[in-house]
Amino acid sequence: MQPHQPRPIAVIAVAPDGRTYRIEQRKQVRPDDDAPGTFFYCCLPDGQVVDHIAYGTYQLPDGTILRTRRSRMP
């Protein structure tokens, strides 16, 4: 039986040209014979890895910088 894979956490980030991107934070469990624990990585829904370079700031593989918008409080 395989362990349950939780749904990825997703944020919406905006490029300077106004395009929006869904960025998912996924968890990767390392095998027991490798380093212990888990690590997280960010990617687009199609699996392309996105760099998380600072809080709320991401970089696409082509170098485009994306920023998340602040959530609005009701």
Backbone as CSV, one residue per row, in Angstrom:
resi,resn,N_x,N_y,N_z,CA_x,CA_y,CA_z,C_x,C_y,C_z
1,MET,0.838,-1.185,0.000,0.000,0.000,0.000,0.884,1.250,0.000
2,GLN,0.615,2.170,-0.892,1.394,3.397,-0.964,0.859,4.407,0.034
3,PRO,1.766,5.238,0.601,1.296,6.261,1.535,0.409,7.281,0.832
4,HIS,-0.509,7.838,1.585,-1.416,8.860,1.063,-0.626,10.102,0.656
5,GLN,-0.848,10.576,-0.550,-0.192,11.791,-1.028,-1.140,12.964,-0.820
6,PRO,-0.807,13.893,0.068,-1.693,15.032,0.281,-1.740,15.930,-0.954
7,ARG,-2.825,16.662,-1.070,-2.943,17.608,-2.175,-1.901,18.698,-2.014
8,PRO,-1.334,19.170,-3.122,-0.331,20.231,-3.004,-0.962,21.539,-2.545
9,ILE,-0.166,22.340,-1.871,-0.579,23.693,-1.504,-0.330,24.556,-2.731
10,ALA,-1.271,25.403,-3.091,-1.122,26.215,-4.295,-1.272,27.691,-3.977
11,VAL,-0.499,28.501,-4.707,-0.625,29.952,-4.633,-0.751,30.475,-6.058
12,ILE,-1.310,31.654,-6.187,-1.391,32.322,-7.482,-0.366,33.444,-7.472
13,ALA,0.490,33.450,-8.493,1.518,34.478,-8.607,1.346,35.189,-9.945
14,VAL,1.790,36.445,-9.988,1.578,37.296,-11.159,2.920,37.715,-11.748
15,ALA,3.024,37.623,-13.068,4.208,38.078,-13.796,4.086,39.578,-14.059
16,PRO,5.191,40.243,-14.395,5.135,41.681,-14.692,4.166,42.038,-15.824
17,ASP,3.938,41.110,-16.767,3.019,41.396,-17.875,1.558,41.139,-17.516
18,GLY,1.294,40.738,-16.258,-0.076,40.533,-15.800,-0.573,39.099,-15.869
19,ARG,0.181,38.208,-16.509,-0.247,36.806,-16.567,-0.164,36.185,-15.181
20,THR,-1.125,35.321,-14.882,-1.135,34.656,-13.580,-0.722,33.197,-13.744
21,TYR,-0.106,32.671,-12.703,0.378,31.299,-12.694,-0.034,30.643,-11.389
22,ARG,-0.426,29.387,-11.480,-0.690,28.584,-10.280,0.614,27.865,-9.945
23,ILE,1.121,28.098,-8.743,2.352,27.459,-8.294,1.993,26.521,-7.152
24,GLU,2.405,25.279,-7.292,2.096,24.265,-6.290,3.336,23.951,-5.467
25,GLN,3.148,23.797,-4.160,4.221,23.333,-3.292,3.937,21.862,-3.032
26,ARG,4.824,21.017,-3.471,4.630,19.576,-3.336,5.650,18.993,-2.373
27,LYS,5.264,17.902,-1.755,6.140,17.237,-0.790,6.705,15.974,-1.418
28,GLN,8.002,15.783,-1.277,8.673,14.587,-1.776,9.240,13.837,-0.585
29,VAL,8.812,12.600,-0.412,9.318,11.778,0.684,10.566,11.062,0.190
30,ARG,11.631,11.164,0.960,12.883,10.512,0.579,12.857,9.057,1.034
31,PRO,13.470,8.168,0.248,13.530,6.761,0.658,14.367,6.597,1.930
32,ASP,14.113,5.520,2.654,14.808,5.274,3.921,16.319,5.204,3.771
33,ASP,16.819,4.700,2.645,18.264,4.577,2.485,18.921,5.899,2.086
34,ASP,18.154,6.896,1.795,18.667,8.223,1.453,18.620,9.078,2.717
35,ALA,18.873,10.359,2.577,18.793,11.266,3.725,17.383,11.212,4.306
36,PRO,17.250,11.239,5.623,15.929,11.113,6.246,15.046,12.339,6.016
37,GLY,13.756,12.103,6.099,12.811,13.216,6.068,12.209,13.470,4.705
38,THR,11.672,14.645,4.574,11.013,15.052,3.343,11.561,16.393,2.896
39,PHE,11.297,16.745,1.660,11.626,18.082,1.195,10.481,18.584,0.334
40,PHE,10.408,19.875,0.195,9.350,20.503,-0.577,9.945,21.136,-1.822
41,TYR,9.168,21.146,-2.882,9.589,21.845,-4.089,8.376,22.523,-4.695
42,CYS,8.617,23.530,-5.501,7.544,24.286,-6.139,7.559,23.994,-7.632
43,CYS,6.358,23.908,-8.208,6.270,23.648,-9.634,4.948,24.176,-10.183
44,LEU,4.902,24.257,-11.496,3.661,24.573,-12.190,2.839,23.285,-12.258
45,PRO,1.540,23.366,-12.552,0.716,22.155,-12.618,1.233,21.101,-13.606
46,ASP,1.973,21.534,-14.648,2.510,20.568,-15.614,3.809,19.919,-15.148
47,GLY,4.288,20.289,-13.945,5.476,19.666,-13.381,6.764,20.447,-13.534
48,GLN,6.758,21.544,-14.316,7.971,22.354,-14.445,8.345,22.924,-13.088
49,VAL,9.597,22.744,-12.691,10.053,23.230,-11.397,10.193,24.746,-11.430
50,VAL,9.732,25.389,-10.359,9.793,26.841,-10.190,10.639,27.111,-8.951
51,ASP,11.568,28.052,-9.042,12.403,28.398,-7.887,11.655,29.334,-6.953
52,HIS,11.678,29.024,-5.671,11.122,29.905,-4.636,12.304,30.720,-4.137
53,ILE,12.424,31.981,-4.591,13.637,32.754,-4.308,13.511,33.664,-3.093
54,ALA,12.316,33.954,-2.669,12.082,34.771,-1.471,10.613,34.630,-1.101
55,TYR,10.239,35.134,0.077,8.852,35.051,0.507,7.962,35.719,-0.536
56,GLY,7.052,34.951,-1.122,6.119,35.486,-2.105,6.723,35.763,-3.467
57,THR,7.950,35.323,-3.717,8.625,35.577,-4.990,9.132,34.261,-5.571
58,TYR,8.831,34.049,-6.835,9.190,32.812,-7.525,9.840,33.158,-8.857
59,GLN,10.601,32.203,-9.412,11.225,32.408,-10.713,10.927,31.216,-11.610
60,LEU,10.374,31.513,-12.792,10.082,30.478,-13.776,11.379,29.995,-14.423
61,PRO,11.349,28.833,-15.092,12.549,28.341,-15.771,13.110,29.317,-16.807
62,ASP,12.256,30.152,-17.414,12.745,31.115,-18.409,13.294,32.394,-17.782
63,GLY,13.308,32.480,-16.443,13.854,33.645,-15.751,12.822,34.670,-15.315
64,THR,11.573,34.515,-15.731,10.519,35.457,-15.348,10.301,35.417,-13.838
65,ILE,10.252,36.592,-13.223,10.005,36.699,-11.785,8.506,36.862,-11.559
66,LEU,7.968,36.074,-10.646,6.551,36.136,-10.281,6.436,36.547,-8.825
67,ARG,5.363,37.262,-8.511,5.117,37.650,-7.120,3.668,37.332,-6.762
68,THR,3.490,36.874,-5.533,2.130,36.640,-5.059,1.542,37.961,-4.610
69,ARG,0.236,38.043,-4.674,-0.448,39.241,-4.192,-0.884,39.012,-2.770
70,ARG,-0.953,40.079,-2.007,-1.441,39.967,-0.634,-2.914,39.602,-0.661
71,SER,-3.286,38.741,0.254,-4.704,38.391,0.332,-5.464,39.537,0.979
72,ARG,-6.692,39.682,0.580,-7.532,40.751,1.140,-8.259,40.236,2.357
73,MET,-8.268,41.021,3.384,-8.992,40.651,4.597,-10.401,41.218,4.506
74,PRO,-11.431,40.420,4.825,-12.814,40.923,4.733,-13.109,41.977,5.780
